[in-house]
Amino acid sequence: MIIMTLVYEDLLGNRFKLKASVSQILHTHRQNNKEDKEAGGVLLGRYLTDSNDIVVDRITEPNWNDIRGRYKFIRQDIAHQVEIDEAWRESAGTCHYLGDWHTHPEDDPTPSQKDKSDWRRKLKEDIYFNRYLYFVIVGIKVTSIWKADNQTGNIEKLNYGQNSTKTREY
């Protein structure tokens, strides 16, 4: 199976791109079997100059100390923070923390009330570069993305872009 860069758009046409290499890793964590536990991590990427596009270049994956169950994933920040700091240093400050990702054992994922509550908490507590944080939920058949606004608290589901199979790597 060939995995391409996935492109999503907000209501204003701003694009959020998951590089093919990131999409491939997310794909490997899908909860296809009843025994599979939720997985998760953080999104790391960059804001493209002269556009409103954002590209996710890499993600962190579950670590040994993360808490995982069939219907829960609790990220233990220390190991993930080390990767965030390393990405920042290696990129000379261009690779940013963009948000979080996790899996759901459902075909087309929907955020739970706990997910939305956690996202709003992260808007207030996390340190990040922009006004928005992004949250990816990887379902069995569909990967969906939400954008959360730290000024309004609104959470918007991004639309899957029609040009995702034609996009190039950044």
Contacts in CASP RR format, 6 or more apart in sequence:
PFRMAT RR
TARGET T0000
AUTHOR 0000-0000-0000
METHOD contacts of the structure
MODEL  1
MIIMTLVYEDLLGNRFKLKASVSQILHTHRQNNKEDKEAGGVLLGRYLTD
SNDIVVDRITEPNWNDIRGRYKFIRQDIAHQVEIDEAWRESAGTCHYLGD
WHTHPEDDPTPSQKDKSDWRRKLKEDIYFNRYLYFVIVGIKVTSIWKADN
QTGNIEKLNYGQNSTKTREY
1 27 0 8 1.000
3 20 0 8 1.000
3 23 0 8 1.000
3 24 0 8 1.000
3 27 0 8 1.000
4 20 0 8 1.000
4 23 0 8 1.000
4 164 0 8 1.000
4 165 0 8 1.000
4 167 0 8 1.000
5 17 0 8 1.000
5 18 0 8 1.000
5 19 0 8 1.000
5 20 0 8 1.000
5 23 0 8 1.000
5 164 0 8 1.000
5 167 0 8 1.000
5 168 0 8 1.000
5 169 0 8 1.000
5 170 0 8 1.000
6 17 0 8 1.000
6 18 0 8 1.000
6 23 0 8 1.000
6 143 0 8 1.000
6 160 0 8 1.000
6 164 0 8 1.000
7 15 0 8 1.000
7 16 0 8 1.000
7 17 0 8 1.000
7 18 0 8 1.000
7 160 0 8 1.000
7 161 0 8 1.000
7 163 0 8 1.000
7 164 0 8 1.000
7 167 0 8 1.000
8 15 0 8 1.000
8 16 0 8 1.000
8 17 0 8 1.000
8 18 0 8 1.000
8 145 0 8 1.000
8 158 0 8 1.000
8 159 0 8 1.000
8 160 0 8 1.000
8 161 0 8 1.000
9 15 0 8 1.000
9 16 0 8 1.000
9 158 0 8 1.000
9 159 0 8 1.000
9 161 0 8 1.000
10 16 0 8 1.000
10 147 0 8 1.000
10 156 0 8 1.000
10 158 0 8 1.000
10 159 0 8 1.000
11 156 0 8 1.000
12 52 0 8 1.000
13 52 0 8 1.000
14 52 0 8 1.000
14 53 0 8 1.000
14 54 0 8 1.000
15 51 0 8 1.000
15 52 0 8 1.000
15 53 0 8 1.000
15 54 0 8 1.000
15 161 0 8 1.000
16 53 0 8 1.000
16 54 0 8 1.000
16 56 0 8 1.000
16 134 0 8 1.000
16 145 0 8 1.000
16 147 0 8 1.000
16 158 0 8 1.000
17 53 0 8 1.000
17 54 0 8 1.000
17 55 0 8 1.000
17 56 0 8 1.000
17 167 0 8 1.000
17 170 0 8 1.000
18 26 0 8 1.000
18 56 0 8 1.000
18 136 0 8 1.000
18 143 0 8 1.000
19 55 0 8 1.000
19 56 0 8 1.000
19 57 0 8 1.000
19 169 0 8 1.000
19 170 0 8 1.000
20 169 0 8 1.000
21 58 0 8 1.000
22 56 0 8 1.000
22 57 0 8 1.000
22 58 0 8 1.000
22 59 0 8 1.000
23 143 0 8 1.000
25 59 0 8 1.000
25 61 0 8 1.000
26 59 0 8 1.000
26 101 0 8 1.000
26 136 0 8 1.000
26 138 0 8 1.000
26 143 0 8 1.000
27 138 0 8 1.000
29 39 0 8 1.000
29 40 0 8 1.000
29 61 0 8 1.000
29 62 0 8 1.000
29 103 0 8 1.000
29 138 0 8 1.000
30 36 0 8 1.000
30 103 0 8 1.000
30 138 0 8 1.000
30 139 0 8 1.000
30 140 0 8 1.000
31 37 0 8 1.000
31 38 0 8 1.000
31 39 0 8 1.000
31 70 0 8 1.000
31 103 0 8 1.000
31 104 0 8 1.000
31 105 0 8 1.000
31 139 0 8 1.000
31 140 0 8 1.000
32 140 0 8 1.000
34 70 0 8 1.000
34 105 0 8 1.000
36 70 0 8 1.000
36 103 0 8 1.000
36 105 0 8 1.000
37 68 0 8 1.000
37 69 0 8 1.000
37 70 0 8 1.000
37 73 0 8 1.000
38 68 0 8 1.000
38 69 0 8 1.000
38 70 0 8 1.000
38 71 0 8 1.000
38 72 0 8 1.000
38 73 0 8 1.000
38 102 0 8 1.000
38 103 0 8 1.000
38 104 0 8 1.000
38 105 0 8 1.000
39 61 0 8 1.000
39 62 0 8 1.000
39 68 0 8 1.000
39 73 0 8 1.000
39 102 0 8 1.000
39 103 0 8 1.000
39 138 0 8 1.000
40 60 0 8 1.000
40 61 0 8 1.000
40 62 0 8 1.000
40 66 0 8 1.000
40 73 0 8 1.000
40 75 0 8 1.000
40 100 0 8 1.000
40 101 0 8 1.000
40 102 0 8 1.000
40 103 0 8 1.000
41 59 0 8 1.000
41 60 0 8 1.000
41 61 0 8 1.000
41 62 0 8 1.000
41 66 0 8 1.000
41 73 0 8 1.000
41 75 0 8 1.000
41 80 0 8 1.000
41 100 0 8 1.000
41 101 0 8 1.000
41 102 0 8 1.000
42 59 0 8 1.000
42 60 0 8 1.000
42 75 0 8 1.000
42 80 0 8 1.000
42 83 0 8 1.000
42 84 0 8 1.000
42 97 0 8 1.000
42 98 0 8 1.000
42 99 0 8 1.000
42 100 0 8 1.000
42 101 0 8 1.000
43 56 0 8 1.000
43 59 0 8 1.000
43 97 0 8 1.000
43 98 0 8 1.000
43 99 0 8 1.000
43 100 0 8 1.000
43 101 0 8 1.000
43 134 0 8 1.000
43 136 0 8 1.000
44 56 0 8 1.000
44 57 0 8 1.000
44 58 0 8 1.000
44 59 0 8 1.000
44 60 0 8 1.000
44 83 0 8 1.000
44 84 0 8 1.000
44 87 0 8 1.000
44 95 0 8 1.000
44 96 0 8 1.000
44 97 0 8 1.000
44 98 0 8 1.000
45 54 0 8 1.000
45 55 0 8 1.000
45 56 0 8 1.000
45 57 0 8 1.000
45 58 0 8 1.000
45 87 0 8 1.000
45 95 0 8 1.000
45 96 0 8 1.000
45 98 0 8 1.000
46 54 0 8 1.000
46 55 0 8 1.000
46 57 0 8 1.000
46 91 0 8 1.000
46 94 0 8 1.000
46 95 0 8 1.000
46 96 0 8 1.000
47 53 0 8 1.000
47 54 0 8 1.000
47 96 0 8 1.000
47 129 0 8 1.000
47 130 0 8 1.000
48 54 0 8 1.000
48 55 0 8 1.000
48 170 0 8 1.000
54 98 0 8 1.000
54 134 0 8 1.000
55 170 0 8 1.000
56 98 0 8 1.000
57 95 0 8 1.000
58 87 0 8 1.000
58 95 0 8 1.000
59 101 0 8 1.000
60 79 0 8 1.000
60 80 0 8 1.000
60 83 0 8 1.000
60 84 0 8 1.000
62 68 0 8 1.000
62 73 0 8 1.000
63 76 0 8 1.000
63 79 0 8 1.000
63 80 0 8 1.000
64 79 0 8 1.000
65 76 0 8 1.000
65 78 0 8 1.000
65 79 0 8 1.000
66 73 0 8 1.000
66 74 0 8 1.000
66 75 0 8 1.000
66 76 0 8 1.000
66 79 0 8 1.000
67 73 0 8 1.000
67 74 0 8 1.000
67 76 0 8 1.000
68 74 0 8 1.000
70 105 0 8 1.000
71 105 0 8 1.000
73 102 0 8 1.000
73 103 0 8 1.000
75 100 0 8 1.000
84 97 0 8 1.000
87 95 0 8 1.000
88 95 0 8 1.000
88 96 0 8 1.000
96 128 0 8 1.000
96 129 0 8 1.000
96 130 0 8 1.000
97 126 0 8 1.000
97 127 0 8 1.000
97 128 0 8 1.000
97 129 0 8 1.000
98 128 0 8 1.000
98 130 0 8 1.000
98 133 0 8 1.000
98 134 0 8 1.000
99 122 0 8 1.000
99 126 0 8 1.000
99 128 0 8 1.000
99 133 0 8 1.000
99 134 0 8 1.000
99 135 0 8 1.000
100 122 0 8 1.000
100 133 0 8 1.000
100 135 0 8 1.000
100 136 0 8 1.000
101 135 0 8 1.000
101 136 0 8 1.000
101 137 0 8 1.000
101 138 0 8 1.000
102 136 0 8 1.000
102 137 0 8 1.000
102 138 0 8 1.000
103 109 0 8 1.000
103 137 0 8 1.000
103 138 0 8 1.000
103 139 0 8 1.000
104 110 0 8 1.000
104 137 0 8 1.000
104 138 0 8 1.000
104 139 0 8 1.000
105 139 0 8 1.000
105 140 0 8 1.000
106 139 0 8 1.000
106 140 0 8 1.000
107 139 0 8 1.000
107 140 0 8 1.000
107 141 0 8 1.000
107 142 0 8 1.000
108 139 0 8 1.000
108 141 0 8 1.000
108 142 0 8 1.000
108 144 0 8 1.000
109 137 0 8 1.000
109 138 0 8 1.000
109 139 0 8 1.000
109 142 0 8 1.000
109 143 0 8 1.000
109 144 0 8 1.000
110 137 0 8 1.000
111 119 0 8 1.000
111 135 0 8 1.000
111 137 0 8 1.000
111 146 0 8 1.000
111 155 0 8 1.000
115 135 0 8 1.000
115 137 0 8 1.000
116 155 0 8 1.000
119 133 0 8 1.000
119 135 0 8 1.000
119 146 0 8 1.000
119 148 0 8 1.000
119 155 0 8 1.000
120 148 0 8 1.000
120 153 0 8 1.000
120 155 0 8 1.000
122 133 0 8 1.000
122 148 0 8 1.000
123 133 0 8 1.000
123 148 0 8 1.000
123 149 0 8 1.000
123 150 0 8 1.000
123 153 0 8 1.000
124 150 0 8 1.000
126 133 0 8 1.000
131 149 0 8 1.000
131 150 0 8 1.000
131 151 0 8 1.000
132 147 0 8 1.000
132 148 0 8 1.000
132 149 0 8 1.000
132 150 0 8 1.000
133 147 0 8 1.000
133 148 0 8 1.000
133 150 0 8 1.000
134 145 0 8 1.000
134 146 0 8 1.000
134 147 0 8 1.000
134 148 0 8 1.000
135 145 0 8 1.000
135 146 0 8 1.000
135 147 0 8 1.000
135 148 0 8 1.000
136 143 0 8 1.000
136 144 0 8 1.000
136 145 0 8 1.000
137 143 0 8 1.000
137 144 0 8 1.000
137 145 0 8 1.000
137 146 0 8 1.000
144 157 0 8 1.000
144 158 0 8 1.000
144 160 0 8 1.000
145 157 0 8 1.000
145 158 0 8 1.000
146 155 0 8 1.000
146 156 0 8 1.000
146 157 0 8 1.000
146 158 0 8 1.000
147 155 0 8 1.000
147 156 0 8 1.000
147 158 0 8 1.000
148 154 0 8 1.000
148 155 0 8 1.000
148 156 0 8 1.000
149 155 0 8 1.000
149 156 0 8 1.000
END
